[in-house]
Amino acid sequence: AQSVAQPEDQVNVAEGNPLTVKCTYSVSGNPYLFWYVQYPNRGLQFLLKYITGDNLVKGSYGFEAEFNKSQTSFHLKKPSALVSDSALYFCAVRVYILTGGGNKLTFGTGTQLKVEL
Amino acid sequence: KAGVTQTPRYLIKTRGQQVTLSCSPISGHRSVSWYQQTPGQGLQFLFEYFSETQRNKGNFPGRFSGRQFSNSRSEMNVSTLELGDSALYLCASSSSQSGGADTQYFGPGTRLTVL
């Protein structure tokens, strides 16, 4: 079975400072990893994904994430946080299946990011 | 391209009733997945449809069902509603064929409240 852990319920950071939102995963096989963001009363908005190749993935709105296979982590980062980045962030994993396929995503519990002036 | 659309956006029902939610995927996307989001359980996978066939199913009771039409639009139905069914129901679409790495794009969700 696959699982995702987001160890921090909330992360507080001052505007202009770098931010990190942590994610670790557990899968049998090669993972596809995703980050989504959710603003109040909205659906999930795709930020970035890791499939294969370069361990540093760049995504929307200046976000990036680093895939670390030995630590089974996929932390989300941004060099300089904005107040508008305040939202709920979800990490998700999908395992590649050679046959049968399927798009089931397993999500972490979410991390509330609060960026303050 | 237009994004994923879900109707209605809000629903209020009473226990014992049934409800049908609708999802229109991004044009050209053939896979539609449904998720339930609650404060206690987080985001949980309900089921996925691809080419009118259910391809995956999560751990939900049989009261939860779905279907997909030939134009890829999907509906999910919940019968005999319980208070615990109150949640945000999210639909996601992707162009994935099989085991692919395609991104799922989510709709705004339907907020279901069961009284």
gemmi code that builds the backbone of each chain (N, CA, C; Angstrom):
import gemmi

chains = {
    "A": [
        ("ALA", (0.847, -1.193, 0.000), (0.000, 0.000, 0.000), (0.889, 1.251, 0.000)),
        ("GLN", (0.388, 2.289, -0.597), (1.144, 3.525, -0.656), (0.611, 4.500, 0.368)),
        ("SER", (1.493, 5.347, 0.884), (1.064, 6.343, 1.863), (1.935, 7.579, 1.743)),
        ("VAL", (1.388, 8.671, 2.243), (2.077, 9.957, 2.237), (1.938, 10.567, 3.615)),
        ("ALA", (3.023, 11.159, 4.107), (2.981, 11.826, 5.405), (3.398, 13.280, 5.259)),
        ("GLN", (2.606, 14.143, 5.829), (2.967, 15.553, 5.945), (3.029, 15.834, 7.448)),
        ("PRO", (4.224, 15.882, 7.985), (4.371, 15.883, 9.448), (3.930, 17.163, 10.130)),
        ("GLU", (3.790, 18.237, 9.396), (3.421, 19.516, 9.992), (2.008, 19.910, 9.582)),
        ("ASP", (1.155, 20.126, 10.589), (-0.199, 20.591, 10.286), (-0.173, 22.031, 9.796)),
        ("GLN", (0.746, 22.810, 10.340), (0.813, 24.220, 9.977), (2.269, 24.669, 9.932)),
        ("VAL", (2.545, 25.531, 8.965), (3.860, 26.153, 8.847), (3.655, 27.657, 8.779)),
        ("ASN", (4.364, 28.367, 9.638), (4.303, 29.830, 9.654), (5.628, 30.378, 9.166)),
        ("VAL", (5.555, 31.373, 8.291), (6.775, 31.981, 7.773), (6.510, 33.456, 7.494)),
        ("ALA", (7.531, 34.261, 7.635), (7.396, 35.687, 7.345), (7.561, 35.927, 5.849)),
        ("GLU", (6.825, 36.906, 5.370), (6.919, 37.235, 3.945), (8.356, 37.584, 3.590)),
        ("GLY", (8.801, 37.054, 2.444), (10.166, 37.309, 2.007), (11.148, 36.243, 2.431)),
        ("ASN", (10.775, 35.455, 3.437), (11.638, 34.360, 3.891), (11.394, 33.105, 3.054)),
        ("PRO", (12.364, 32.207, 3.015), (12.135, 30.945, 2.300), (11.167, 30.059, 3.077)),
        ("LEU", (10.441, 29.237, 2.333), (9.512, 28.327, 2.987), (9.778, 26.890, 2.532)),
        ("THR", (9.495, 25.967, 3.436), (9.572, 24.541, 3.137), (8.361, 23.851, 3.723)),
        ("VAL", (7.692, 23.061, 2.926), (6.590, 22.225, 3.387), (7.012, 20.776, 3.141)),
        ("LYS", (7.018, 19.984, 4.218), (7.613, 18.657, 4.151), (6.640, 17.576, 3.729)),
        ("CYS", (7.201, 16.586, 3.029), (6.405, 15.439, 2.579), (7.309, 14.220, 2.487)),
        ("THR", (6.875, 13.117, 3.071), (7.564, 11.848, 2.887), (6.559, 10.829, 2.379)),
        ("TYR", (7.048, 9.814, 1.689), (6.147, 8.853, 1.071), (6.628, 7.433, 1.312)),
        ("SER", (5.719, 6.503, 1.116), (6.035, 5.088, 1.211), (5.286, 4.370, 0.096)),
        ("VAL", (6.031, 3.755, -0.806), (5.413, 3.022, -1.923), (6.229, 1.780, -2.227)),
        ("SER", (5.599, 0.848, -2.913), (6.304, -0.294, -3.476), (6.399, -0.052, -4.964)),
        ("GLY", (7.554, 0.376, -5.407), (7.697, 0.701, -6.814), (8.132, 2.138, -6.994)),
        ("ASN", (8.151, 2.553, -8.241), (8.572, 3.914, -8.545), (7.409, 4.887, -8.374)),
        ("PRO", (7.619, 5.930, -7.611), (6.516, 6.855, -7.348), (6.428, 7.995, -8.357)),
        ("TYR", (5.189, 8.407, -8.567), (4.935, 9.698, -9.188), (4.460, 10.591, -8.040)),
        ("LEU", (5.070, 11.760, -7.869), (4.771, 12.618, -6.733), (4.228, 13.960, -7.201)),
        ("PHE", (3.268, 14.458, -6.474), (2.565, 15.683, -6.862), (2.409, 16.609, -5.657)),
        ("TRP", (2.354, 17.901, -5.959), (1.947, 18.892, -4.977), (0.764, 19.682, -5.539)),
        ("TYR", (-0.234, 19.841, -4.656), (-1.410, 20.641, -4.982), (-1.613, 21.683, -3.894)),
        ("VAL", (-2.275, 22.770, -4.260), (-2.618, 23.805, -3.294), (-4.130, 24.027, -3.327)),
        ("GLN", (-4.684, 24.308, -2.162), (-6.130, 24.545, -2.067), (-6.381, 25.844, -1.323)),
        ("TYR", (-7.079, 26.753, -1.981), (-7.515, 27.985, -1.337), (-8.917, 27.768, -0.793)),
        ("PRO", (-9.336, 28.556, 0.186), (-10.641, 28.353, 0.829), (-11.784, 28.242, -0.163)),
        ("ASN", (-12.619, 27.230, 0.045), (-13.802, 27.004, -0.797), (-13.469, 26.804, -2.271)),
        ("ARG", (-12.294, 26.258, -2.511), (-11.900, 25.988, -3.895), (-11.443, 24.555, -4.032)),
        ("GLY", (-11.306, 24.109, -5.282), (-10.754, 22.784, -5.519), (-9.239, 22.809, -5.389)),
        ("LEU", (-8.618, 21.703, -5.782), (-7.162, 21.600, -5.715), (-6.543, 22.141, -6.999)),
        ("GLN", (-5.463, 22.886, -6.814), (-4.764, 23.467, -7.949), (-3.381, 22.826, -8.056)),
        ("PHE", (-3.059, 22.293, -9.219), (-1.798, 21.607, -9.445), (-0.624, 22.588, -9.398)),
        ("LEU", (0.437, 22.207, -8.655), (1.643, 23.025, -8.575), (2.795, 22.428, -9.375)),
        ("LEU", (3.096, 21.151, -9.114), (4.215, 20.512, -9.785), (4.164, 19.014, -9.549)),
        ("LYS", (5.005, 18.298, -10.323), (5.071, 16.848, -10.174), (6.469, 16.349, -10.486)),
        ("TYR", (6.798, 15.203, -9.867), (8.022, 14.494, -10.175), (7.655, 13.163, -10.809)),
        ("ILE", (8.242, 12.933, -11.980), (8.013, 11.654, -12.663), (9.312, 10.871, -12.711)),
        ("THR", (10.330, 11.470, -13.287), (11.637, 10.850, -13.386), (12.626, 11.921, -13.788)),
        ("GLY", (13.919, 11.614, -13.685), (14.908, 12.566, -14.147), (15.439, 13.460, -13.042)),
        ("ASP", (15.582, 14.726, -13.348), (16.160, 15.695, -12.422), (15.396, 15.702, -11.104)),
        ("ASN", (16.136, 15.623, -10.014), (15.489, 15.562, -8.700), (14.860, 16.878, -8.275)),
        ("LEU", (15.277, 17.979, -8.887), (14.702, 19.277, -8.564), (13.662, 19.627, -9.619)),
        ("VAL", (12.446, 19.777, -9.161), (11.335, 20.044, -10.071), (10.845, 21.466, -9.845)),
        ("LYS", (10.675, 22.198, -10.909), (10.154, 23.566, -10.804), (8.704, 23.582, -11.242)),
        ("GLY", (7.907, 24.385, -10.536), (6.492, 24.418, -10.846), (5.950, 25.827, -10.941)),
        ("SER", (4.665, 25.932, -10.673), (3.971, 27.214, -10.810), (4.273, 28.132, -9.648)),
        ("TYR", (4.138, 29.450, -9.906), (4.201, 30.499, -8.886), (5.520, 30.490, -8.105)),
        ("GLY", (6.603, 30.049, -8.725), (7.905, 30.091, -8.076), (8.191, 28.933, -7.142)),
        ("PHE", (7.280, 27.972, -7.061), (7.499, 26.808, -6.206), (8.398, 25.780, -6.887)),
        ("GLU", (9.123, 25.045, -6.067), (9.929, 23.941, -6.535), (9.906, 22.847, -5.486)),
        ("ALA", (10.306, 21.655, -5.890), (10.343, 20.543, -4.943), (11.529, 19.669, -5.268)),
        ("GLU", (12.083, 19.090, -4.210), (13.246, 18.231, -4.377), (12.905, 16.799, -4.033)),
        ("PHE", (13.099, 15.917, -4.980), (12.875, 14.488, -4.784), (14.139, 13.860, -4.220)),
        ("ASN", (14.005, 13.159, -3.089), (15.132, 12.488, -2.466), (14.754, 11.027, -2.254)),
        ("LYS", (15.285, 10.169, -3.116), (14.872, 8.768, -3.074), (15.346, 8.064, -1.805)),
        ("SER", (16.551, 8.369, -1.350), (17.086, 7.685, -0.174), (16.315, 8.059, 1.095)),
        ("GLN", (15.826, 9.282, 1.141), (15.048, 9.720, 2.299), (13.540, 9.621, 2.038)),
        ("THR", (13.170, 9.136, 0.893), (11.759, 9.040, 0.463), (11.010, 10.328, 0.786)),
        ("SER", (11.583, 11.441, 0.352), (10.969, 12.737, 0.636), (10.755, 13.528, -0.656)),
        ("PHE", (9.841, 14.459, -0.564), (9.521, 15.327, -1.706), (9.041, 16.653, -1.116)),
        ("HIS", (9.974, 17.418, -0.572), (9.642, 18.667, 0.113), (9.386, 19.798, -0.876)),
        ("LEU", (8.385, 20.587, -0.582), (8.024, 21.745, -1.400), (8.758, 22.967, -0.863)),
        ("LYS", (9.317, 23.774, -1.770), (10.087, 24.936, -1.349), (9.778, 26.151, -2.210)),
        ("LYS", (10.047, 27.311, -1.609), (9.957, 28.562, -2.347), (10.971, 29.523, -1.732)),
        ("PRO", (11.786, 30.164, -2.532), (12.863, 31.002, -1.989), (12.356, 32.215, -1.202)),
        ("SER", (11.235, 32.778, -1.635), (10.737, 33.988, -0.988), (9.208, 33.914, -0.914)),
        ("ALA", (8.699, 33.771, 0.292), (7.250, 33.573, 0.469), (6.477, 34.876, 0.318)),
        ("LEU", (5.241, 34.734, -0.178), (4.317, 35.860, -0.296), (3.096, 35.606, 0.580)),
        ("VAL", (2.482, 36.691, 1.035), (1.252, 36.534, 1.824), (0.204, 35.755, 1.037)),
        ("SER", (0.185, 35.955, -0.261), (-0.790, 35.275, -1.125), (-0.527, 33.771, -1.255)),
        ("ASP", (0.622, 33.297, -0.751), (0.899, 31.852, -0.758), (0.165, 31.140, 0.375)),
        ("SER", (-0.411, 31.895, 1.287), (-1.121, 31.293, 2.409), (-2.276, 30.440, 1.899)),
        ("ALA", (-2.224, 29.165, 2.200), (-3.224, 28.217, 1.686), (-2.926, 26.849, 2.291)),
        ("LEU", (-3.719, 25.863, 1.873), (-3.535, 24.476, 2.318), (-2.826, 23.701, 1.218)),
        ("TYR", (-1.739, 23.038, 1.570), (-0.918, 22.353, 0.587), (-0.980, 20.842, 0.804)),
        ("PHE", (-1.162, 20.130, -0.306), (-1.256, 18.681, -0.253), (-0.179, 18.038, -1.117)),
        ("CYS", (0.454, 17.026, -0.537), (1.371, 16.169, -1.267), (0.604, 14.895, -1.633)),
        ("ALA", (0.886, 14.337, -2.806), (0.178, 13.127, -3.234), (1.124, 12.216, -3.999)),
        ("VAL", (0.808, 10.928, -3.975), (1.646, 9.947, -4.646), (0.796, 9.010, -5.485)),
        ("ARG", (1.344, 8.618, -6.591), (0.707, 7.584, -7.419), (1.813, 6.637, -7.855)),
        ("VAL", (1.525, 5.353, -7.817), (2.508, 4.357, -8.211), (2.295, 3.982, -9.661)),
        ("TYR", (3.402, 3.895, -10.375), (3.305, 3.498, -11.769), (2.917, 2.031, -11.851)),
        ("ILE", (1.923, 1.750, -12.659), (1.450, 0.379, -12.836), (1.588, 0.040, -14.316)),
        ("LEU", (2.347, -1.012, -14.592), (2.610, -1.356, -15.978), (1.346, -1.775, -16.709)),
        ("THR", (0.541, -2.555, -16.039), (-0.723, -2.961, -16.646), (-1.858, -2.612, -15.697)),
        ("GLY", (-3.004, -2.458, -16.239), (-4.174, -2.120, -15.420), (-4.351, -0.636, -15.265)),
        ("GLY", (-3.278, 0.023, -15.011), (-3.330, 1.477, -14.980), (-4.115, 2.025, -13.820)),
        ("GLY", (-4.585, 3.205, -13.971), (-5.354, 3.800, -12.915), (-4.733, 5.082, -12.436)),
        ("ASN", (-5.585, 5.938, -11.959), (-5.177, 7.277, -11.571), (-5.400, 7.557, -10.110)),
        ("LYS", (-5.416, 6.532, -9.279), (-5.680, 6.779, -7.876), (-4.527, 7.542, -7.248)),
        ("LEU", (-4.841, 8.684, -6.671), (-3.862, 9.455, -5.926), (-4.087, 9.232, -4.436)),
        ("THR", (-2.993, 9.038, -3.718), (-3.056, 8.981, -2.260), (-2.486, 10.286, -1.723)),
        ("PHE", (-3.285, 10.982, -0.923), (-2.913, 12.306, -0.437), (-2.410, 12.263, 0.997)),
        ("GLY", (-1.545, 13.224, 1.308), (-1.218, 13.485, 2.702), (-2.354, 14.252, 3.360)),
        ("THR", (-2.188, 14.526, 4.639), (-3.253, 15.177, 5.404), (-3.301, 16.681, 5.205)),
        ("GLY", (-2.312, 17.214, 4.517), (-2.315, 18.636, 4.229), (-1.533, 19.446, 5.255)),
        ("THR", (-0.929, 20.525, 4.789), (-0.202, 21.459, 5.644), (-0.719, 22.860, 5.370)),
        ("GLN", (-1.177, 23.509, 6.438), (-1.663, 24.888, 6.301), (-0.458, 25.822, 6.354)),
        ("LEU", (-0.246, 26.549, 5.272), (0.843, 27.519, 5.225), (0.294, 28.905, 5.526)),
        ("LYS", (0.913, 29.574, 6.485), (0.518, 30.933, 6.824), (1.721, 31.831, 6.659)),
        ("VAL", (1.609, 32.787, 5.751), (2.683, 33.738, 5.503), (2.252, 35.084, 6.065)),
        ("GLU", (3.052, 35.610, 6.981), (2.698, 36.852, 7.670), (3.613, 37.985, 7.265)),
        ("LEU", (3.065, 39.180, 7.327), (3.862, 40.371, 6.999), (4.909, 40.636, 8.070)),
    ],
    "B": [
        ("LYS", (-8.435, 26.186, -22.783), (-9.441, 25.142, -22.543), (-10.160, 25.439, -21.246)),
        ("ALA", (-11.431, 25.097, -21.235), (-12.178, 25.244, -20.004), (-11.707, 24.178, -19.029)),
        ("GLY", (-11.803, 24.514, -17.737), (-11.380, 23.574, -16.713), (-12.462, 22.561, -16.411)),
        ("VAL", (-12.227, 21.805, -15.359), (-13.205, 20.829, -14.898), (-14.358, 21.578, -14.228)),
        ("THR", (-15.563, 21.227, -14.599), (-16.722, 21.876, -13.989), (-17.533, 20.846, -13.219)),
        ("GLN", (-18.080, 21.317, -12.100), (-18.894, 20.458, -11.256), (-20.186, 21.172, -10.915)),
        ("THR", (-21.267, 20.416, -10.972), (-22.563, 20.979, -10.594), (-23.321, 19.994, -9.732)),
        ("PRO", (-24.130, 20.476, -8.779), (-24.144, 21.877, -8.354), (-22.947, 22.195, -7.471)),
        ("ARG", (-22.737, 23.413, -7.109), (-21.635, 23.767, -6.223), (-22.000, 23.512, -4.768)),
        ("TYR", (-23.249, 23.655, -4.435), (-23.701, 23.437, -3.057), (-25.008, 22.646, -3.065)),
        ("LEU", (-25.120, 21.779, -2.078), (-26.311, 20.947, -1.929), (-26.608, 20.758, -0.452)),
        ("ILE", (-27.868, 20.838, -0.123), (-28.303, 20.515, 1.235), (-29.371, 19.432, 1.126)),
        ("LYS", (-29.134, 18.334, 1.807), (-30.067, 17.203, 1.791), (-30.310, 16.743, 3.214)),
        ("THR", (-31.317, 15.911, 3.365), (-31.605, 15.325, 4.679), (-31.255, 13.844, 4.666)),
        ("ARG", (-31.050, 13.322, 5.843), (-30.705, 11.899, 5.984), (-31.725, 11.024, 5.269)),
        ("GLY", (-31.225, 10.005, 4.608), (-32.099, 9.069, 3.918), (-32.351, 9.400, 2.453)),
        ("GLN", (-32.119, 10.657, 2.101), (-32.306, 11.024, 0.697), (-31.140, 10.520, -0.141)),
        ("GLN", (-31.270, 10.698, -1.448), (-30.153, 10.380, -2.326), (-29.769, 11.636, -3.102)),
        ("VAL", (-28.562, 11.631, -3.649), (-28.066, 12.811, -4.336), (-27.226, 12.382, -5.539)),
        ("THR", (-27.259, 13.208, -6.572), (-26.449, 12.977, -7.770), (-25.613, 14.216, -8.048)),
        ("LEU", (-24.321, 14.004, -8.193), (-23.396, 15.084, -8.501), (-22.853, 14.881, -9.904)),
        ("SER", (-22.570, 15.980, -10.578), (-22.146, 15.897, -11.968), (-20.773, 16.525, -12.169)),
        ("CYS", (-20.029, 15.980, -13.117), (-18.686, 16.462, -13.406), (-18.452, 16.437, -14.912)),
        ("SER", (-18.003, 17.566, -15.447), (-17.609, 17.629, -16.854), (-16.104, 17.814, -16.931)),
        ("PRO", (-15.395, 16.870, -17.521), (-13.931, 16.954, -17.540), (-13.438, 17.959, -18.574)),
        ("ILE", (-12.160, 18.206, -18.514), (-11.512, 19.041, -19.527), (-11.671, 18.345, -20.880)),
        ("SER", (-11.912, 19.129, -21.903), (-12.123, 18.568, -23.230), (-10.945, 17.682, -23.644)),
        ("GLY", (-11.267, 16.475, -24.072), (-10.224, 15.545, -24.492), (-9.768, 14.595, -23.397)),
        ("HIS", (-10.098, 14.886, -22.173), (-9.738, 14.001, -21.061), (-10.739, 12.856, -20.962)),
        ("ARG", (-10.221, 11.658, -20.819), (-11.086, 10.484, -20.785), (-11.182, 9.849, -19.405)),
        ("SER", (-10.306, 10.273, -18.495), (-10.329, 9.710, -17.144), (-10.946, 10.714, -16.183)),
        ("VAL", (-11.883, 10.245, -15.390), (-12.502, 11.074, -14.353), (-12.420, 10.331, -13.031)),
        ("SER", (-11.899, 11.023, -12.026), (-11.797, 10.446, -10.684), (-12.596, 11.283, -9.716)),
        ("TRP", (-13.077, 10.652, -8.658), (-13.846, 11.337, -7.622), (-13.150, 11.150, -6.271)),
        ("TYR", (-13.142, 12.225, -5.489), (-12.555, 12.202, -4.160), (-13.523, 12.855, -3.178)),
        ("GLN", (-13.460, 12.383, -1.951), (-14.223, 12.980, -0.863), (-13.253, 13.680, 0.078)),
        ("GLN", (-13.564, 14.913, 0.444), (-12.712, 15.651, 1.380), (-13.507, 16.025, 2.614)),
        ("THR", (-13.047, 15.564, 3.763), (-13.660, 15.917, 5.046), (-12.568, 16.351, 6.008)),
        ("PRO", (-12.917, 17.157, 7.020), (-11.900, 17.591, 7.988), (-11.285, 16.405, 8.743)),
        ("GLY", (-12.068, 15.380, 8.997), (-11.564, 14.270, 9.789), (-10.768, 13.247, 9.002)),
        ("GLN", (-11.199, 12.940, 7.801), (-10.571, 11.895, 6.994), (-9.675, 12.432, 5.882)),
        ("GLY", (-9.715, 13.721, 5.655), (-8.890, 14.285, 4.597), (-9.430, 13.946, 3.219)),
        ("LEU", (-8.530, 13.802, 2.276), (-8.897, 13.506, 0.893), (-8.848, 11.999, 0.665)),
        ("GLN", (-9.979, 11.449, 0.280), (-10.048, 10.007, 0.054), (-10.589, 9.712, -1.326)),
        ("PHE", (-9.962, 8.753, -1.975), (-10.331, 8.355, -3.327), (-11.611, 7.534, -3.311)),
        ("LEU", (-12.554, 7.923, -4.159), (-13.806, 7.190, -4.274), (-13.762, 6.174, -5.405)),
        ("PHE", (-13.602, 6.667, -6.629), (-13.494, 5.792, -7.792), (-13.002, 6.577, -8.997)),
        ("GLU", (-12.609, 5.806, -10.022), (-12.151, 6.388, -11.268), (-12.851, 5.703, -12.431)),
        ("TYR", (-13.208, 6.511, -13.415), (-13.804, 5.993, -14.643), (-12.944, 6.363, -15.829)),
        ("PHE", (-12.847, 5.422, -16.735), (-12.098, 5.640, -17.971), (-12.846, 4.929, -19.080)),
        ("SER", (-13.165, 5.661, -20.126), (-13.920, 5.099, -21.249), (-15.157, 4.345, -20.778)),
        ("GLU", (-15.893, 4.992, -19.890), (-17.195, 4.509, -19.398), (-17.087, 3.286, -18.496)),
        ("THR", (-15.872, 2.916, -18.092), (-15.673, 1.751, -17.237), (-15.013, 2.172, -15.932)),
        ("GLN", (-15.483, 1.587, -14.840), (-14.832, 1.879, -13.570), (-13.488, 1.171, -13.531)),
        ("ARG", (-12.439, 1.911, -13.341), (-11.094, 1.349, -13.400), (-10.507, 1.116, -12.012)),
        ("ASN", (-10.896, 1.939, -11.053), (-10.421, 1.806, -9.676), (-11.551, 2.150, -8.732)),
        ("LYS", (-11.495, 1.594, -7.544), (-12.517, 1.890, -6.562), (-11.860, 1.991, -5.194)),
        ("GLY", (-12.264, 2.978, -4.425), (-11.762, 3.142, -3.069), (-12.602, 2.363, -2.078)),
        ("ASN", (-12.310, 2.550, -0.807), (-12.982, 1.797, 0.255), (-14.198, 2.541, 0.779)),
        ("PHE", (-15.195, 2.614, -0.020), (-16.455, 3.254, 0.357), (-17.581, 2.246, 0.210)),
        ("PRO", (-18.643, 2.418, 1.005), (-19.756, 1.471, 0.903), (-20.472, 1.566, -0.434)),
        ("GLY", (-21.282, 0.559, -0.707), (-21.977, 0.481, -1.978), (-22.979, 1.604, -2.212)),
        ("ARG", (-23.260, 2.368, -1.157), (-24.164, 3.519, -1.338), (-23.567, 4.556, -2.293)),
        ("PHE", (-22.274, 4.502, -2.439), (-21.575, 5.420, -3.336), (-21.380, 4.723, -4.681)),
        ("SER", (-21.870, 5.335, -5.717), (-21.737, 4.752, -7.046), (-21.493, 5.852, -8.067)),
        ("GLY", (-21.083, 5.455, -9.227), (-20.823, 6.436, -10.259), (-21.019, 5.850, -11.631)),
        ("ARG", (-20.898, 6.707, -12.607), (-20.921, 6.255, -13.983), (-20.288, 7.310, -14.868)),
        ("GLN", (-19.941, 6.891, -16.057), (-19.367, 7.827, -17.017), (-20.074, 7.639, -18.344)),
        ("PHE", (-20.305, 8.733, -18.998), (-21.015, 8.718, -20.278), (-20.026, 8.730, -21.441)),
        ("SER", (-20.551, 8.527, -22.616), (-19.683, 8.429, -23.788), (-18.934, 9.731, -24.076)),
        ("ASN", (-19.447, 10.852, -23.575), (-18.740, 12.133, -23.779), (-17.776, 12.421, -22.626)),
        ("SER", (-17.520, 11.420, -21.785), (-16.605, 11.464, -20.641), (-17.167, 12.178, -19.421)),
        ("ARG", (-18.304, 12.799, -19.543), (-18.933, 13.390, -18.360), (-19.250, 12.283, -17.366)),
        ("SER", (-19.184, 12.636, -16.091), (-19.388, 11.617, -15.064), (-20.385, 12.100, -14.024)),
        ("GLU", (-21.055, 11.170, -13.434), (-21.932, 11.450, -12.301), (-21.585, 10.506, -11.168)),
        ("MET", (-21.759, 11.000, -9.956), (-21.685, 10.098, -8.819), (-22.983, 10.221, -8.020)),
        ("ASN", (-23.380, 9.135, -7.448), (-24.633, 9.061, -6.719), (-24.369, 8.533, -5.315)),
        ("VAL", (-25.010, 9.160, -4.364), (-24.964, 8.652, -2.994), (-26.396, 8.402, -2.554)),
        ("SER", (-26.683, 7.166, -2.200), (-28.038, 6.834, -1.760), (-28.086, 6.755, -0.237)),
        ("THR", (-29.277, 6.847, 0.289), (-29.510, 6.750, 1.729), (-28.486, 7.571, 2.505)),
        ("LEU", (-28.514, 8.844, 2.294), (-27.518, 9.741, 2.863), (-27.447, 9.644, 4.387)),
        ("GLU", (-26.212, 9.729, 4.871), (-25.944, 9.763, 6.312), (-25.264, 11.090, 6.645)),
        ("LEU", (-25.330, 11.446, 7.933), (-24.719, 12.710, 8.347), (-23.241, 12.753, 7.974)),
        ("GLY", (-22.585, 11.620, 8.072), (-21.158, 11.540, 7.779), (-20.800, 11.712, 6.323)),
        ("ASP", (-21.802, 11.764, 5.474), (-21.539, 11.982, 4.049), (-21.333, 13.460, 3.733)),
        ("SER", (-21.560, 14.305, 4.711), (-21.320, 15.739, 4.509), (-19.844, 15.936, 4.200)),
        ("ALA", (-19.562, 16.555, 3.072), (-18.176, 16.662, 2.622), (-18.110, 17.534, 1.380)),
        ("LEU", (-16.869, 17.818, 0.991), (-16.614, 18.426, -0.302), (-16.262, 17.289, -1.260)),
        ("TYR", (-17.005, 17.153, -2.327), (-16.753, 16.103, -3.308), (-16.057, 16.717, -4.518)),
        ("LEU", (-14.869, 16.203, -4.763), (-14.030, 16.744, -5.827), (-13.932, 15.772, -6.991)),
        ("CYS", (-14.009, 16.325, -8.164), (-13.846, 15.565, -9.395), (-12.533, 16.003, -10.036)),
        ("ALA", (-11.826, 15.056, -10.628), (-10.574, 15.368, -11.307), (-10.537, 14.658, -12.642)),
        ("SER", (-9.959, 15.296, -13.628), (-9.846, 14.648, -14.938), (-8.398, 14.631, -15.396)),
        ("SER", (-8.091, 13.645, -16.222), (-6.773, 13.574, -16.838), (-6.908, 12.836, -18.162)),
        ("SER", (-5.879, 12.921, -18.953), (-5.894, 12.265, -20.256), (-5.262, 10.878, -20.169)),
        ("SER", (-4.941, 10.442, -18.955), (-4.195, 9.207, -18.756), (-4.835, 7.995, -19.419)),
        ("GLN", (-4.026, 7.178, -20.040), (-4.520, 5.965, -20.666), (-4.335, 4.781, -19.725)),
        ("SER", (-3.076, 4.545, -19.294), (-2.837, 3.404, -18.420), (-1.495, 3.554, -17.725)),
        ("GLY", (-1.525, 3.701, -16.405), (-0.287, 3.785, -15.641), (0.555, 4.987, -15.982)),
        ("GLY", (-0.037, 5.983, -16.595), (0.727, 7.140, -17.032), (1.010, 8.136, -15.933)),
        ("ALA", (1.753, 9.145, -16.268), (2.151, 10.161, -15.301), (1.382, 11.448, -15.490)),
        ("ASP", (0.240, 11.353, -16.162), (-0.507, 12.572, -16.425), (-1.026, 13.212, -15.150)),
        ("THR", (-1.160, 14.492, -15.221), (-1.651, 15.270, -14.085), (-3.164, 15.193, -14.010)),
        ("GLN", (-3.671, 15.092, -12.799), (-5.104, 15.212, -12.583), (-5.431, 16.669, -12.283)),
        ("TYR", (-6.428, 17.177, -12.970), (-6.876, 18.554, -12.772), (-8.239, 18.510, -12.092)),
        ("PHE", (-8.333, 19.294, -11.027), (-9.515, 19.219, -10.183), (-10.521, 20.320, -10.485)),
        ("GLY", (-11.776, 19.983, -10.282), (-12.839, 20.960, -10.331), (-12.975, 21.675, -8.998)),
        ("PRO", (-13.914, 22.632, -8.899), (-14.083, 23.416, -7.680), (-14.773, 22.647, -6.561)),
        ("GLY", (-15.382, 21.510, -6.907), (-16.027, 20.696, -5.888), (-17.502, 20.994, -5.705)),
        ("THR", (-18.188, 20.033, -5.124), (-19.575, 20.193, -4.693), (-19.603, 20.022, -3.182)),
        ("ARG", (-20.100, 21.041, -2.500), (-20.214, 20.981, -1.031), (-21.568, 20.393, -0.671)),
        ("LEU", (-21.550, 19.181, -0.125), (-22.769, 18.493, 0.275), (-22.932, 18.582, 1.783)),
        ("THR", (-24.071, 19.055, 2.205), (-24.408, 19.096, 3.621), (-25.623, 18.217, 3.855)),
        ("VAL", (-25.489, 17.271, 4.772), (-26.585, 16.368, 5.108), (-27.098, 16.721, 6.500)),
        ("LEU", (-28.382, 17.052, 6.554), (-28.988, 17.454, 7.833), (-29.820, 16.328, 8.443)),
    ],
}
model = gemmi.Model(1)
for chain_id, residues in chains.items():
    chain = gemmi.Chain(chain_id)
    for i, (resn, *xyz) in enumerate(residues, 1):
        res = gemmi.Residue()
        res.name, res.seqid = resn, gemmi.SeqId(i, " ")
        for name, pos in zip(("N", "CA", "C"), xyz):
            atom = gemmi.Atom()
            atom.name, atom.element = name, gemmi.Element(name[0])
            atom.pos, atom.b_iso = gemmi.Position(*pos), 0.0
            res.add_atom(atom)
        chain.add_residue(res)
    model.add_chain(chain)
structure = gemmi.Structure()
structure.add_model(model)
structure.setup_entities()
